[in-house]
Amino acid sequence: MMEPLHLLHSPIVPPTLAWGAYLAPGDRDDDLRRTWELCLTGRVRDRNWIDLCNTSRAACRRVVKSIAATNMASWLHAEFPRVGIVHIVRHPFAVASSLTKLYESERAHGTGREWDFHVFQVVDDLVNHSGLLDGPLADRADQIRSAWRRAGHPFDRAVLRWCLENVTTLSAPSPGVDVVFYEHLVDRRETQLKTIADHLGIPLSRKVREQFARPSRTDYHWHSDDDRARAARIDDWSNAIEPERLRAGLGIIATFGLDDIYGDEPTPRLTENRFVIR
């Protein structure tokens, strides 16, 4: 199920919801809970958006992809404890490079406002309306607002967005949420996928294993041989960032205290043992 909380596309978003809204376990939000019940029970169908990647007419399982919901992972686990949650995080500079390219292409071709929304409104909502700076990030609120006011370049804003979407899970992961680093998933896919399957309580079938080497249709490197493609997925961004953007991005990451996890290297640092390195 594709992004059921996407503010531009989803027909079931509660009217008062902000992108990246933070909810702590025990917080009450009846509208949001009903929205998640619709998704998790499969009682919502929408061919224009939510079902874009759904080819099953009668599914017995479902996967819900929701970047807009990263800050409610612990709340979701408390409200729906039987639902497995996997938080996959990729290097902020890889994400920001991709988002910047999409934004600049959209601007150059005048094709719409999709990526303008992701670079500007989403970041502003995360700072002003998500509840993060009044809640778990209150002790860093002044520094984060200063970083937000300085962030005029799309790359800088995308790094800021990445931090705001991931900091709660990376700083204090819930025991019901499996944190997976994208770089490890690409480089150690056999063990990583088994760990995910074990966490979700589903078998990793032979059919799934046979598809390990098949790239996504959205993978720009799908013509490459497997080893080259795997390397490109991890570090293809590293030579494309201007020094000024690199310095700004590193400063933003440090503002959130996440510079022990990611820096200018293409793979996680993990100098502190916050996570089990699989």
VOLUMKOL-419085 format. One line per 8 residues: number of its first residue (from 1); their letters; for each residue x, y, z of N, C-alpha, C. Coordinates in pm, whole numbers. Example, Ala and Ser with C-alpha at 12.3 -4.5 7.8 and 13.67 -1.06 7.14 Angstrom:
1> as> 1319 -569 780 1230 -450 780 1320 -330 780 ~ 1285 -225 708 1367 -106 714 1290 3 787
***
This chain:
1> mmeplhll> 85 -117 0 0 0 0 90 123 0 ~ 65 213 -95 154 326 -120 112 449 -40 ~ 196 489 56 185 616 126 41 659 157 ~ -28 587 246 -166 623 277 -182 757 349 ~ -71 814 397 -78 945 462 -19 1057 376 ~ -5 1033 246 50 1135 156 -51 1248 141 ~ -11 1369 178 -105 1480 183 -156 1523 46 ~ -80 1497 -59 -124 1537 -194 -211 1433 -262
9> hspivppt> -192 1306 -231 -250 1201 -314 -350 1109 -244 ~ -332 1085 -117 -416 985 -51 -555 1040 -20 ~ -660 962 -46 -797 1007 -17 -839 986 128 ~ -754 926 211 -797 892 347 -719 966 455 ~ -643 1068 418 -564 1141 518 -657 1221 610 ~ -644 1208 740 -723 1294 831 -696 1441 801 ~ -798 1525 803 -783 1664 757 -685 1748 837 ~ -660 1714 961 -572 1796 1045 -429 1741 1051
17> lawgayla> -400 1635 978 -270 1569 989 -161 1650 920 ~ -46 1664 984 73 1723 924 169 1612 886 ~ 246 1635 782 346 1535 740 446 1514 855 ~ 474 1388 883 573 1357 986 525 1380 1127 ~ 395 1384 1149 342 1411 1283 398 1313 1385 ~ 435 1365 1502 487 1281 1609 375 1247 1707 ~ 362 1117 1736 273 1072 1842 351 979 1933 ~ 335 999 2062 398 912 2159 303 799 2195
25> pgdrdddl> 356 684 2237 268 576 2281 170 624 2387 ~ 42 594 2366 -60 637 2460 -134 762 2417 ~ -77 840 2323 -149 957 2272 -276 912 2200 ~ -381 992 2215 -508 955 2153 -534 1038 2028 ~ -561 969 1918 -600 1035 1793 -696 940 1723 ~ -823 959 1745 -923 866 1693 -928 864 1541 ~ -917 982 1478 -921 988 1332 -804 911 1271 ~ -686 931 1327 -568 863 1273 -575 713 1298
33> rrtwelcl> -626 675 1414 -638 532 1441 -734 466 1344 ~ -845 531 1311 -940 475 1214 -875 464 1076 ~ -792 563 1041 -723 558 912 -631 437 905 ~ -556 413 1012 -466 298 1013 -543 166 1017 ~ -654 163 1084 -737 41 1083 -783 8 942 ~ -822 111 864 -861 88 725 -746 25 647 ~ -626 78 667 -510 26 594 -473 -115 636 ~ -461 -135 764 -409 -262 814 -506 -377 799
41> tgrvrdrn> -634 -347 787 -734 -451 763 -768 -466 616 ~ -706 -385 531 -731 -395 387 -866 -344 343 ~ -926 -255 421 -1060 -206 388 -1057 -74 312 ~ -946 -44 252 -939 74 167 -882 31 32 ~ -945 76 -76 -895 50 -211 -891 182 -285 ~ -783 206 -356 -767 332 -428 -667 310 -541 ~ -718 288 -660 -632 257 -775 -548 377 -818 ~ -588 497 -781 -514 616 -824 -387 640 -744
49> widlcnts> -380 581 -623 -261 605 -542 -225 487 -453 ~ -305 460 -351 -267 361 -250 -243 223 -311 ~ -321 186 -413 -308 55 -475 -223 54 -601 ~ -141 157 -621 -60 164 -743 29 41 -762 ~ 83 -10 -653 175 -124 -661 107 -255 -622 ~ -23 -255 -607 -96 -374 -564 -152 -447 -686 ~ -107 -569 -707 -156 -649 -820 -248 -761 -774 ~ -275 -768 -644 -359 -876 -590 -502 -828 -571
57> raacrrvv> -597 -907 -619 -738 -872 -603 -789 -909 -464 ~ -732 -1013 -406 -774 -1056 -273 -648 -1093 -194 ~ -594 -996 -121 -469 -1017 -48 -493 -1072 91 ~ -408 -1163 133 -414 -1213 270 -308 -1145 357 ~ -214 -1073 295 -115 -994 367 -100 -861 295 ~ -45 -764 364 -23 -636 300 102 -571 358 ~ 170 -493 275 283 -412 318 243 -266 300 ~ 257 -189 405 223 -47 399 352 34 401
65> ksiaatnm> 378 107 294 495 194 287 451 335 323 ~ 513 393 427 468 525 471 582 604 530 ~ 647 686 447 752 775 497 692 882 586 ~ 569 922 555 504 1027 634 475 984 777 ~ 489 855 806 452 803 939 572 762 1023 ~ 693 798 983 810 751 1058 808 796 1204 ~ 754 913 1230 756 965 1368 645 912 1456 ~ 564 823 1401 461 760 1485 483 610 1498
73> aswlhaef> 606 565 1472 634 421 1475 608 362 1614 ~ 655 427 1718 634 374 1853 485 376 1889 ~ 415 480 1847 270 489 1870 199 376 1797 ~ 238 352 1673 176 244 1595 199 109 1662 ~ 320 88 1713 348 -40 1780 260 -56 1904 ~ 238 53 1976 154 46 2096 7 23 2060 ~ -39 85 1951 -179 72 1912 -207 -61 1842 ~ -112 -111 1766 -130 -233 1687 -10 -326 1711
81> prvgivhi> 1 -384 1829 122 -458 1867 148 -582 1782 ~ 47 -633 1711 67 -752 1628 124 -718 1491 ~ 131 -591 1459 180 -548 1328 330 -527 1334 ~ 404 -594 1246 549 -578 1241 586 -447 1172 ~ 682 -376 1231 726 -247 1177 876 -254 1148 ~ 913 -217 1026 1053 -211 986 1084 -69 942 ~ 1183 -9 1003 1225 127 968 1355 116 888 ~ 1346 142 758 1463 135 671 1515 276 649
89> vrhpfava> 1642 296 679 1701 429 669 1821 425 575 ~ 1828 524 486 1937 535 390 2017 662 419 ~ 2141 666 372 2228 781 397 2155 911 360 ~ 2158 1011 450 2087 1136 421 2133 1206 295 ~ 2262 1193 261 2311 1261 141 2266 1190 14 ~ 2250 1058 21 2195 986 -94 2050 1027 -117 ~ 1974 1035 -9 1833 1076 -19 1824 1220 -68 ~ 1905 1309 -12 1899 1450 -49 1944 1471 -193
97> ssltklye> 2044 1397 -239 2088 1411 -378 1977 1371 -474 ~ 1911 1261 -445 1801 1215 -530 1687 1315 -531 ~ 1650 1364 -414 1538 1457 -404 1570 1589 -475 ~ 1695 1634 -464 1736 1757 -531 1728 1743 -683 ~ 1772 1630 -734 1765 1607 -879 1621 1607 -928 ~ 1533 1543 -854 1392 1539 -892 1330 1679 -888 ~ 1364 1753 -786 1314 1890 -773 1362 1977 -888 ~ 1493 1970 -918 1548 2053 -1025 1494 2014 -1161
105> serahgtg> 1473 1885 -1184 1414 1840 -1310 1271 1890 -1325 ~ 1195 1884 -1217 1058 1932 -1220 1054 2081 -1250 ~ 1142 2156 -1187 1147 2300 -1211 1185 2331 -1356 ~ 1283 2255 -1408 1331 2280 -1544 1224 2252 -1648 ~ 1140 2152 -1623 1039 2112 -1721 900 2166 -1690 ~ 886 2231 -1575 756 2285 -1538 646 2181 -1535 ~ 678 2063 -1480 585 1950 -1488 489 1940 -1370 ~ 501 2024 -1271 408 2012 -1158 470 2061 -1030
113> rewdfhvf> 410 2020 -917 460 2068 -788 489 1955 -691 ~ 500 1833 -741 523 1718 -653 649 1736 -569 ~ 762 1763 -632 888 1767 -559 910 1902 -491 ~ 847 2006 -543 844 2133 -472 776 2114 -336 ~ 668 2039 -335 598 2006 -211 690 1933 -114 ~ 768 1836 -164 854 1757 -77 971 1837 -22 ~ 1019 1934 -99 1134 2013 -55 1093 2127 37 ~ 975 2184 15 936 2303 91 826 2275 193
121> qvvddlvn> 706 2239 150 597 2225 246 624 2115 349 ~ 677 2002 304 703 1892 398 800 1936 506 ~ 909 2003 468 1008 2046 566 947 2148 662 ~ 870 2243 609 807 2343 695 707 2279 791 ~ 631 2181 742 537 2110 830 610 2036 941 ~ 722 1972 906 798 1898 1006 848 1990 1117 ~ 891 2110 1079 941 2205 1178 828 2268 1259 ~ 721 2306 1192 619 2390 1255 495 2317 1306
129> hsglldgp> 463 2200 1249 334 2140 1280 340 1994 1322 ~ 456 1933 1322 464 1789 1351 458 1758 1500 ~ 487 1857 1584 495 1832 1728 632 1787 1775 ~ 728 1773 1682 861 1727 1720 934 1828 1808 ~ 928 1956 1769 1005 2056 1841 943 2096 1974 ~ 818 2058 1993 754 2078 2124 760 1952 2209 ~ 806 1842 2149 810 1714 2217 950 1660 2229 ~ 983 1553 2156 1113 1487 2175 1234 1571 2135
137> ladradqi> 1215 1675 2054 1329 1758 2011 1327 1895 2078 ~ 1252 1910 2186 1239 2041 2252 1374 2097 2296 ~ 1466 2009 2339 1595 2057 2388 1685 2107 2275 ~ 1651 2075 2150 1729 2121 2035 1648 2215 1946 ~ 1533 2258 1993 1440 2331 1907 1501 2458 1850 ~ 1572 2536 1931 1629 2662 1883 1733 2637 1774 ~ 1819 2537 1795 1921 2507 1695 1860 2456 1565 ~ 1753 2374 1579 1689 2320 1460 1619 2430 1382
145> rsawrrag> 1553 2522 1452 1488 2634 1382 1592 2723 1313 ~ 1707 2741 1375 1813 2818 1311 1863 2749 1185 ~ 1881 2616 1192 1922 2540 1074 1817 2548 964 ~ 1691 2545 1004 1580 2555 908 1580 2691 837 ~ 1602 2798 913 1603 2932 852 1721 2950 757 ~ 1832 2882 786 1949 2893 699 1937 2806 574 ~ 1854 2705 579 1848 2605 472 1764 2656 355 ~ 1829 2722 261 1760 2770 142 1777 2679 23
153> hpfdravl> 1889 2608 18 1916 2518 -96 1834 2390 -82 ~ 1780 2337 -193 1701 2213 -185 1775 2098 -118 ~ 1906 2086 -142 1983 1978 -80 1982 1993 72 ~ 2006 2114 121 2009 2137 265 1873 2108 327 ~ 1768 2150 260 1634 2125 312 1602 1976 314 ~ 1652 1904 214 1628 1759 209 1702 1687 321 ~ 1824 1731 353 1897 1673 467 1823 1703 596 ~ 1774 1826 611 1696 1862 729 1571 1776 740
161> rwclenvt> 1506 1755 628 1387 1668 629 1424 1527 673 ~ 1533 1473 621 1576 1337 657 1596 1327 809 ~ 1661 1427 866 1685 1424 1010 1554 1427 1088 ~ 1462 1513 1047 1335 1525 1118 1249 1400 1104 ~ 1265 1327 994 1187 1205 973 1248 1082 1041 ~ 1376 1089 1076 1443 970 1127 1497 981 1268 ~ 1506 1102 1321 1578 1120 1447 1511 1048 1564 ~ 1378 1043 1568 1315 981 1685 1345 832 1691
169> tlsapspg> 1341 765 1576 1370 622 1574 1518 595 1595 ~ 1606 674 1534 1749 650 1546 1802 686 1683 ~ 1737 779 1752 1782 820 1885 1730 728 1995 ~ 1607 682 1978 1546 597 2082 1456 494 2015 ~ 1515 393 1950 1434 295 1878 1344 216 1971 ~ 1221 197 1926 1125 117 2002 1161 -30 1991 ~ 1139 -108 2097 1168 -251 2089 1081 -324 1987 ~ 973 -264 1944 888 -328 1844 919 -287 1702
177> vdvvfyeh> 1025 -205 1684 1059 -154 1552 1198 -205 1514 ~ 1209 -271 1400 1337 -322 1351 1402 -215 1264 ~ 1518 -163 1308 1590 -61 1231 1687 -130 1136 ~ 1674 -99 1008 1757 -161 904 1823 -50 823 ~ 1952 -60 806 2023 37 723 2025 -11 579 ~ 1984 77 490 1974 44 348 2107 -10 295 ~ 2218 52 336 2349 10 286 2380 -134 326 ~ 2340 -172 449 2359 -311 492 2266 -404 415
185> lvdrretq> 2146 -355 386 2049 -437 312 2099 -467 172 ~ 2163 -369 108 2218 -390 -26 2340 -483 -20 ~ 2426 -460 79 2553 -532 84 2542 -670 147 ~ 2442 -688 234 2428 -816 306 2284 -865 295 ~ 2234 -870 174 2090 -888 156 2037 -1020 210 ~ 2116 -1126 201 2069 -1256 249 2040 -1251 399 ~ 2138 -1204 477 2119 -1201 622 2020 -1093 664 ~ 2024 -979 596 1933 -870 632 1787 -906 605
193> lktiadhl> 1760 -965 490 1623 -1003 458 1573 -1113 551 ~ 1660 -1203 591 1621 -1306 687 1585 -1243 821 ~ 1664 -1144 862 1635 -1075 988 1500 -1005 982 ~ 1473 -939 869 1344 -872 851 1230 -973 854 ~ 1248 -1084 782 1145 -1187 778 1119 -1245 918 ~ 1227 -1267 993 1211 -1318 1129 1136 -1218 1217 ~ 1168 -1091 1201 1100 -988 1280 951 -982 1248 ~ 918 -1001 1121 778 -995 1078 706 -1128 1097
201> giplsrkv> 781 -1233 1127 720 -1364 1147 669 -1427 1020 ~ 741 -1405 909 701 -1464 781 817 -1544 726 ~ 790 -1649 648 898 -1728 591 965 -1657 475 ~ 1094 -1676 462 1167 -1623 347 1177 -1736 244 ~ 1083 -1737 154 1068 -1850 63 1178 -1855 -42 ~ 1187 -1970 -104 1286 -1988 -212 1258 -1891 -326 ~ 1131 -1868 -355 1095 -1776 -463 1149 -1636 -436 ~ 1141 -1593 -311 1193 -1462 -276 1343 -1459 -293
209> reqfarps> 1411 -1564 -248 1556 -1569 -258 1602 -1565 -404 ~ 1526 -1628 -491 1562 -1631 -632 1551 -1493 -697 ~ 1479 -1403 -631 1461 -1268 -687 1556 -1166 -625 ~ 1650 -1211 -541 1742 -1118 -476 1816 -1030 -577 ~ 1859 -1091 -687 1941 -1018 -783 1860 -933 -879 ~ 1727 -945 -875 1645 -868 -968 1625 -726 -913 ~ 1672 -624 -985 1657 -487 -935 1515 -436 -954 ~ 1482 -336 -877 1353 -270 -892 1345 -202 -1027
217> rtdyhwhs> 1222 -185 -1075 1204 -113 -1201 1240 34 -1188 ~ 1249 85 -1066 1289 223 -1045 1438 237 -1018 ~ 1511 128 -1027 1656 130 -1002 1727 177 -1129 ~ 1796 291 -1120 1862 347 -1237 1978 262 -1286 ~ 2024 168 -1205 2142 88 -1240 2105 -54 -1283 ~ 1983 -75 -1325 1939 -212 -1350 2007 -274 -1470 ~ 2072 -195 -1556 2145 -252 -1669 2283 -303 -1628 ~ 2332 -263 -1512 2466 -302 -1469 2468 -445 -1419
225> dddraraa> 2588 -502 -1415 2599 -633 -1353 2574 -618 -1205 ~ 2546 -727 -1138 2493 -721 -1002 2589 -654 -904 ~ 2719 -690 -906 2812 -632 -811 2828 -482 -834 ~ 2836 -441 -959 2850 -300 -990 2725 -224 -947 ~ 2611 -283 -972 2486 -217 -935 2476 -203 -785 ~ 2516 -306 -710 2508 -299 -565 2598 -189 -512 ~ 2719 -177 -567 2810 -71 -523 2753 67 -557 ~ 2695 80 -676 2640 209 -718 2525 252 -630
233> riddwsna> 2443 157 -584 2330 192 -499 2376 253 -367 ~ 2496 217 -323 2545 265 -195 2616 399 -209 ~ 2701 417 -311 2787 536 -312 2782 616 -441 ~ 2678 600 -524 2676 674 -650 2658 824 -629 ~ 2616 864 -509 2597 1006 -478 2725 1075 -435 ~ 2827 1000 -393 2937 1055 -315 3025 1153 -393 ~ 3030 1141 -525 3113 1231 -604 3034 1344 -668 ~ 2906 1353 -635 2821 1450 -703 2781 1568 -613
241> ieperlra> 2832 1572 -490 2792 1676 -396 2901 1784 -390 ~ 2861 1908 -409 2955 2019 -400 3004 2036 -256 ~ 3129 2080 -238 3184 2094 -102 3097 2180 -10 ~ 3037 2287 -63 2953 2373 21 2831 2299 73 ~ 2772 2217 -12 2655 2139 28 2696 2032 129 ~ 2813 1973 107 2862 1870 200 2880 1930 339 ~ 2940 2047 347 2962 2111 478 2828 2145 544 ~ 2736 2199 464 2605 2233 521 2533 2109 570
249> glgiiatf> 2538 2002 492 2471 1878 530 2529 1818 657 ~ 2661 1819 669 2725 1764 789 2687 1846 912 ~ 2676 1979 895 2635 2063 1006 2494 2034 1052 ~ 2404 2008 957 2264 1977 991 2256 1844 1066 ~ 2328 1745 1017 2328 1614 1084 2378 1628 1228 ~ 2485 1708 1246 2541 1727 1380 2442 1798 1472 ~ 2361 1889 1418 2262 1959 1498 2167 1862 1567 ~ 2138 1750 1500 2047 1650 1555 2119 1541 1635
257> glddiygd> 2251 1550 1644 2326 1448 1715 2332 1315 1643 ~ 2318 1319 1511 2318 1195 1432 2449 1175 1356 ~ 2550 1256 1385 2676 1246 1313 2760 1127 1357 ~ 2717 1057 1461 2785 931 1496 2730 814 1415 ~ 2622 838 1341 2562 733 1259 2598 751 1112 ~ 2586 873 1062 2618 901 922 2705 1026 913 ~ 2802 1023 820 2887 1137 792 2909 1150 643 ~ 3032 1183 601 3057 1195 459 3098 1063 394
265> eptprlte> 3107 956 474 3131 824 419 3000 766 364 ~ 3006 676 266 2883 623 208 2811 520 294 ~ 2875 471 399 2813 369 484 2801 421 627 ~ 2715 360 707 2696 407 845 2823 401 928 ~ 2838 498 1017 2953 502 1106 2932 412 1228 ~ 2823 434 1297 2786 354 1413 2899 344 1515 ~ 2953 461 1555 3058 459 1656 3003 423 1793 ~ 2872 446 1813 2807 401 1935 2728 275 1903
273> nrfvir> 2720 184 1997 2652 58 1972 2503 72 2000 ~ 2436 163 1926 2292 180 1945 2215 64 1883 ~ 2270 7 1778 2200 -96 1704 2289 -218 1692 ~ 2226 -331 1676 2300 -453 1647 2340 -446 1499 ~ 2467 -452 1471 2513 -448 1333 2506 -588 1276 ~ 2413 -610 1184 2391 -744 1133 2480 -771 1012
***
